[in-house]
Amino acid sequence: MFIFGGAEGNIYLFYAISCASVLFFVGLVHPITNVIVRFRADYTPRRVQLAVESGEEASVGNMGVQSVFGLIKRIYTIEGIKGFFKGYVPTAAVSLIGFLFAAFFLGIDSVQPAPRQDSWPEISPLANLIICFTLTFLGLPLTVITYRAITTPYNLPWFNISKGYLTLLSPTEARKPWLLWFTPGLFAASFARNILYLFGLVPLHRLLLPGGPEAERRAEHVSLFILAVLITTAISTPLEVMETRVAIQRNHSGPIVAQTIDVPNSGSEEVIGYRSEDDTFKSLLDTGDRISREEGWYILYRAWWFTLIGGLSFLAI
C-alpha cells in the first residue's frame, strides 16, 4: 500500500489533472513527431527524385517528399488535420503508463519538480548498460506500433485496439508477436542510439555542466558540450532514420500473401512512398547501404535539425 501526503480527494484530483496534462502535452507535441517520422520513413528512390525534378509522374506511391513543409502540405491536403494525429493513441498510452508507473511505484515526488543538487545522479557503467538494454528491449514493440500507426495509409479506429493491431502487423507477426524484437537492424539501431546518449552526452553533461541551469557555467565548457552535441547529432541522425525504416518493415515467414484490411484508406492517395514488402532490409548495415545507394546518403540525415534541437535541450537541464 502506498501512502501519499494530503487528503484522498486531493490525490485523485492530482492524478486526474496530471493525466489530462499528459494527454494535452502529447497532443501538442505529437503532430511534430508525426511529420518527422513520416519524413524519415518516406521511400524516395532516385527515379522518383528525377521524375519530380523533370515534372514527370512518379511511379512509387507519391511524388517524392522534398521537404518537411512540403510534407505538412501533403498531409493536410490528403488526410486533413486528423492526419497529424495518426499514432496519437499509442504515444499517449505509453506516456500515461510511464507517468502512472512513476507516481505509484516511485512516489508522487518523482513526477513533481523538486530542487536538485546535480542534473544527473551518479550511476555505474554496468547499471547504465543494464538500463540501456532494458529501455531498448521494452521500447522496441512500442516503437514499431507507434511508427506504423503514424505511417500507415489506413484510417485506424482510435479505440478498436484489435482491429488496429491486425492492420499494423503482418499475419505472421499477429500470430508470433515476439518477432517484432527480431526485426532486422531494429534493436541494433535503437541500442546504439541509447548508448550514444547514456555513455556520451549524459556523462559529458555531468562533467562539463554540473549543478543544473541555475549554476554558473563557463563559456568554454558550454562550447565543448555544444561540439559534443553536434558530433552526437552526426552519428545519431542516421541511426534514427534507419530505425524508422526498419520499424515500419513488417516481418513475414514464407511467401507474402494478400492481407484483407477491413479499414478505410486515409485519403485518395498515399502520403509517403513505401518500400515493397518483398524487398526488405536484412540488417542495420544493409539498411544504411541500400538507402545510400538507392536514395542518396543525404537521406540518412533527414530532419537532422530535429535531433540537434533535442541534444541542445540538454543545456536546459
C-alpha positions in Angstrom: 0.0 0.0 0.0 1.3 3.4 -1.0 0.8 6.4 1.3 0.8 9.9 -0.2 0.6 13.2 1.6 -2.6 15.2 1.5 -6.3 14.2 1.6 -7.6 11.3 -0.5 -9.6 13.7 -2.6 -6.6 15.8 -3.4 -4.7 12.7 -4.6 -7.5 11.8 -7.0 -7.6 15.4 -8.2 -3.8 15.3 -8.7 -4.0 12.2 -10.8 -6.9 13.5 -12.9 -5.2 16.8 -13.6 -1.8 15.2 -14.2 -3.2 12.6 -16.7 -5.2 15.3 -18.5 -2.0 17.4 -18.7 0.0 14.4 -20.1 -2.7 13.9 -22.8 -2.7 17.6 -23.6 1.0 17.9 -23.9 1.3 14.8 -26.1 -1.4 16.3 -28.3 0.7 19.4 -28.7 3.9 17.6 -29.5 2.6 14.7 -31.5 1.9 16.5 -34.8 5.6 17.4 -34.9 6.7 13.9 -34.2 4.2 12.6 -36.8 5.7 14.8 -39.5 9.3 13.9 -38.6 8.6 10.1 -38.6 6.8 10.3 -42.0 9.6 12.5 -43.4 12.2 9.9 -42.4 10.1 6.9 -43.4 9.4 8.2 -47.0 10.9 5.9 -49.6 12.1 8.1 -52.5 14.4 6.2 -54.9 16.4 8.2 -57.3 14.0 7.6 -60.2 11.2 9.3 -58.2 13.5 12.2 -57.4 14.4 12.6 -61.1 10.7 12.4 -62.0 9.9 15.2 -59.6 12.7 17.4 -60.9 11.6 16.9 -64.5 7.9 17.3 -63.8 7.0 13.7 -64.8 4.7 11.5 -62.9 6.4 9.4 -60.2 5.9 5.7 -60.1 6.4 4.9 -56.4 3.2 5.8 -54.5 3.9 9.5 -54.2 5.7 12.4 -56.0 8.6 12.4 -53.6 8.6 14.4 -50.4 11.2 17.1 -50.9 10.9 19.0 -47.5 9.2 19.0 -44.2 7.0 21.9 -45.2 6.1 20.0 -48.4 5.1 17.0 -46.3 3.0 19.1 -44.0 1.1 20.5 -47.0 0.7 17.0 -48.4 -0.6 15.5 -45.2 -3.1 18.3 -44.8 -4.2 18.1 -48.5 -4.7 14.3 -48.5 -5.8 13.5 -44.9 -6.7 16.8 -43.3 -6.0 17.9 -39.7 -6.6 14.3 -38.4 -3.7 13.1 -40.4 -1.3 14.9 -38.0 -2.7 12.9 -35.1 -2.1 9.4 -36.5 -0.3 7.4 -33.9 -1.5 9.6 -31.0 -3.2 6.8 -29.2 -0.2 4.5 -28.7 2.0 7.6 -27.9 -0.4 8.9 -25.3 -0.9 5.4 -23.8 2.8 4.9 -23.3 3.2 8.4 -21.8 0.3 7.8 -19.4 1.7 4.4 -18.4 5.1 5.9 -17.7 3.6 8.7 -15.6 1.4 6.3 -13.6 4.3 3.9 -13.0 6.5 6.7 -11.7 3.7 8.0 -9.5 2.6 4.7 -8.0 5.9 2.9 -7.6 8.4 5.8 -7.1 6.0 8.2 -5.3 4.4 11.4 -6.3 7.6 13.3 -5.6 9.2 11.6 -8.6 6.8 13.3 -11.0 6.9 16.7 -9.4 9.6 19.3 -9.9 12.0 19.5 -7.0 15.3 21.2 -6.2 18.3 19.1 -7.1 22.0 19.2 -6.3 23.1 18.0 -9.7 21.5 17.4 -13.1 22.2 13.6 -13.3 22.6 11.1 -10.5 25.9 9.1 -10.4 25.3 5.6 -12.0 27.9 2.9 -12.6 28.7 1.9 -16.2 27.2 -1.5 -15.6 24.0 -0.1 -14.3 23.9 2.3 -17.2 24.3 -0.6 -19.6 21.5 -2.6 -17.9 19.2 0.5 -18.1 20.1 1.0 -21.7 19.4 -2.7 -22.6 16.1 -2.7 -20.7 14.9 0.6 -22.2 15.8 -0.7 -25.7 14.2 -4.1 -25.2 10.9 -2.8 -23.7 10.7 0.1 -26.1 11.0 -1.9 -29.4 7.4 -3.1 -29.8 6.2 0.4 -28.7 8.4 2.0 -31.4 7.1 -0.4 -34.0 3.4 0.1 -33.2 3.8 3.9 -32.9 5.8 4.3 -36.2 3.5 2.0 -38.1 0.4 3.8 -36.8 1.9 7.1 -37.9 2.9 6.0 -41.4 0.0 3.6 -42.2 -2.1 4.6 -45.3 -5.2 3.4 -43.4 -7.5 5.3 -41.2 -7.2 3.3 -38.0 -10.0 3.4 -35.4 -8.8 5.1 -32.2 -10.4 2.7 -29.7 -10.7 -0.6 -31.6 -7.3 -2.0 -30.5 -7.7 -5.4 -32.0 -8.5 -4.0 -35.5 -5.6 -1.6 -35.3 -3.3 -4.4 -34.1 -4.3 -6.7 -37.0 -3.9 -3.9 -39.5 -0.5 -2.8 -38.4 1.1 -6.2 -38.0 1.6 -8.8 -40.7 -0.3 -12.1 -40.4 3.0 -13.7 -39.2 3.6 -11.0 -36.6 0.0 -11.2 -35.4 0.5 -14.9 -34.7 4.0 -14.5 -33.4 4.3 -11.0 -31.9 7.8 -11.8 -30.4 9.1 -11.5 -34.0 8.9 -7.7 -33.5 12.1 -8.0 -31.4 13.8 -9.7 -34.2 13.1 -7.1 -36.9 16.5 -6.9 -38.7 18.5 -4.0 -37.5 15.9 -2.5 -35.2 17.5 -3.5 -31.8 21.0 -2.5 -33.1 19.9 1.0 -34.2 17.9 1.7 -31.0 20.6 0.3 -28.7 23.4 2.2 -30.4 21.4 5.4 -30.1 20.7 4.9 -26.4 24.3 4.0 -25.8 25.3 7.2 -27.5 23.3 9.3 -25.1 23.7 7.3 -21.9 27.5 6.9 -22.3 28.1 10.1 -24.3 26.0 13.2 -23.7 24.9 12.4 -20.2 28.4 11.9 -18.7 29.7 14.9 -20.6 26.8 17.0 -19.3 27.6 15.8 -15.7 31.3 16.7 -16.2 31.0 20.0 -18.0 27.7 21.4 -16.8 27.1 20.2 -13.2 24.6 21.8 -10.9 21.7 22.4 -13.4 21.0 25.5 -15.4 21.0 27.8 -12.3 24.7 27.1 -11.7 27.4 29.3 -13.1 28.7 27.8 -16.4 32.0 28.5 -18.1 31.8 29.5 -21.7 34.4 27.0 -22.8 32.5 24.2 -21.1 29.3 25.2 -22.9 31.2 25.3 -26.2 32.7 21.9 -25.7 29.3 20.5 -24.9 27.7 22.0 -28.0 30.5 20.5 -30.0 29.7 17.1 -28.5 26.0 17.6 -29.4 27.0 18.3 -33.0 29.1 15.1 -33.1 26.3 13.1 -31.5 23.8 14.5 -34.0 26.0 13.5 -36.9 26.1 9.9 -35.6 22.6 9.7 -34.1 20.5 11.0 -37.1 21.4 8.2 -39.5 20.6 5.7 -36.7 17.2 7.4 -36.2 16.4 7.3 -39.9 17.4 3.6 -40.2 15.5 2.8 -37.1 12.4 4.4 -38.6 12.8 2.5 -41.9 13.2 -0.9 -40.3 10.4 -0.3 -37.7 7.8 0.0 -40.4 9.2 -3.0 -42.2 6.8 -5.9 -41.5 8.1 -9.4 -40.9 6.9 -12.4 -42.9 7.6 -16.1 -42.7 7.4 -17.6 -46.2 5.8 -16.1 -49.3 3.8 -12.9 -48.7 0.1 -13.4 -49.1 -2.5 -10.8 -49.7 -4.0 -9.4 -46.5 -7.6 -8.4 -46.2 -7.7 -5.0 -44.5 -11.2 -4.0 -43.1 -10.2 -0.4 -42.6 -10.7 2.5 -44.9 -7.8 4.4 -46.5 -6.9 7.8 -45.0 -7.2 9.6 -48.4 -7.4 9.2 -52.1 -3.6 8.5 -52.4 -0.7 7.6 -50.1 1.1 10.5 -48.4 4.6 8.9 -48.5 6.3 6.2 -50.5 6.7 2.6 -49.1 9.3 0.0 -49.8 7.9 -3.3 -51.3 7.4 -5.9 -48.5 9.2 -8.5 -50.6 12.3 -6.3 -50.8 13.3 -5.9 -47.1 16.4 -4.8 -45.3 18.5 -7.7 -43.9 20.5 -5.8 -41.2 21.4 -2.4 -40.0 24.4 -2.1 -42.3 22.3 -3.3 -45.2 19.7 -0.6 -44.4 22.3 2.2 -44.5 24.0 0.8 -47.6 20.7 0.5 -49.6 19.3 3.8 -48.5 22.6 5.4 -49.7 22.7 3.6 -53.0 19.0 3.8 -53.9 18.1 7.3 -52.5 21.4 9.1 -51.7 23.5 9.3 -48.5 21.9 12.6 -47.5 18.6 10.8 -46.9 20.2 9.4 -43.8 20.3 13.0 -42.4 16.7 13.8 -42.9 15.5 16.1 -40.1 19.0 16.4 -38.6 18.0 19.7 -37.1 15.3 17.9 -35.0 17.9 15.7 -33.4 20.2 18.7 -32.9 17.4 20.6 -31.1 16.9 17.5 -28.8 20.6 17.5 -28.0 20.8 21.2 -27.3 17.8 20.9 -25.0 20.3 19.3 -22.5 21.5 22.8 -21.9 18.3 23.5 -20.0 18.8 20.6 -17.6 
